[in-house]
Amino acid sequence: MEERTLVLIKPDGLLKSLTGNIISALSETKLKIVAAKVVKVQRELAEKHYGDLKERLIKKFGKKQGEEIFESTLEYIQGKYHTDRVFALVYKGEDAIKKVRDIAGETHPEKASPVSIRGKYGRIHSETRVLENVMHCSDSAETAKQEIALWFKPEEIVE
């Protein structure tokens, strides 16, 4: 099935100059890039992007630690620890979500295959415990639709 997926190269990926490596790895998917831009992430966008994460973190770690990790995650995507921008892309094609996620690897860099993007380049920040996994990719068709609408205006997507 043809679908779209959002890919974000996060601030640590930009700081480490991994954009070319990540795009080259994703080119193996034979998907088409239909939108791309550099975004300076404001808190409102970060909160909307990670909207459901706070409750999951509180359930997993408790209120205090969950809220601290959530705040660090917002600071991470806004560039507090690296650079203040991300590179946002939309890929389109057959089974785009699965193809991108297979190359990206597990979200948690220590659980990701060492040949995946996150396995090669990701880490857990020693002080904040934030997963610096260099990239984000949508996990479902529904999420992709929501995320793409959050990061891109319809006229920014070129089919």
N, C-alpha and C positions, 0 to 999 in steps of 0.2 A: 504494500500500500504506500502511495506517495504521501509524504508528510513533511512538516517543517519542524525544526528544533532550534532552540536558542543555545548558543555557546558564548560564554564569557571567559575571556582570558583575564584573570584577576590581577590585582596590583603586583603580587609577587612574581607572576609570570611575565609581566611587562618589565619589572625591575631587573629580572634575570635575563632579559632579552630572549625569551622563549617563544615569542609570537611566531617567528618563522618555523621553528621546530614543530610547534603545535599545528600550524596550518599545513605543513608538509605531511605530518602524520595523518591528519584528517583528510588529506587529498586521496589517500588510499581508499576512502569510502566511495569515491566517484560521485559524491554529492555536489550540488551546485550552491555556491554562495549567492544569496539573493538580497542580503543586506549586511552592512558593516559600518561601524562608526566607533570613535573613541568617546567615552562618556566619563565626565567627572561626576562621581556618584554622591548625591546629596543624601542626608539622613532619611528623608521621606521615601526616596526610591529604595534605599537599603531596607527599610522597615517593611515596605510592601513586598519586596522580593523575598525576604525571609519571614513573611507573615506567619506561617504556621510553625516555625522552628522554635520559638520561645516556649510554647506549651510542651513540645516534645522534650526539650532540654530540662524543663522543670520536672517533668515526670521521671526522667532518667536520673537526674543529679540532685534533685531537691530545689526548693525555691531560690535560695541564696546563690548557690553555685550555678544553677541553670540560668539565672538572670545575668550573672557575671560573664558566663560563656557567650550568651546571646549578645550582650553589649560589646564584647571583644570581637565577635563575628561582624557586627555592624561597623565597628571601627576598622576592621580588616578590609572589608569590601569598599569602604570609603577612603582607604589609603593611609590610615594613621601609621602603619608600620612600614610601608614601602613607598608607593607613589600614589597620587590621588586620582587615578583614572583606571578604567578597564576598557578592553577592546571587546565590543559586542558584535556578534555575527548571527545571522540566520542562515542555516543550511536547509536545503530542500532536496527531496528525492525519495526513492524507494527505501522504506524501513530506516529513515534517517535517524530516528531516536536510538534505536538499537545499535546501528552502525557506529554512531558517535560515542555512545556509552561504552561499547566494547573497546574502542581505542583509548578512551579516557581512563578506563579502569575504575575500580572501587573508589567511592568518595573518600574514605579513610586511607591516606597515603601508605600507612603501614600494612594495610590489608590488600592493597592494590598489587597486581602483578608487576614485577620489576621491569617488564617490557612495555607497560602501559604508560601513558603520559603522566598520570598522577604517581605511579610507582617510581618512575625515573626522577621526577622533579619535585614531588610534594614532600612535605615534612609537617611535623607538629611543632609549633612554636614552643620553645622550652619554658617561657614565662607565662604566656597567655593561655596556652593549651589549645589555641585556635588551629584548626586543620588548614594549613596553607597548602591547598591542593591544586594550585595554579590555574584551575579552570572549573567552570560550571557548565553542565549540560542538562537539558530538560530530561525528566524521568518518565514522562507519559505524554500522550497526545493532548490530554486536557491541560496539563501543566504547561506544555509548550505553547499552547494557544494563549494562555493567561500571561506567561512570561514575555512572549513576543509582543503582545499588546502593551505590556508595561514598559518595555525598553525601546519599542519602535512605533512610530506613527505609520499608518497604512501606506502613505505616499513615499516612505523611505524604503519600502520593500520593492525591489525591481525583479519582476518575473520574466 
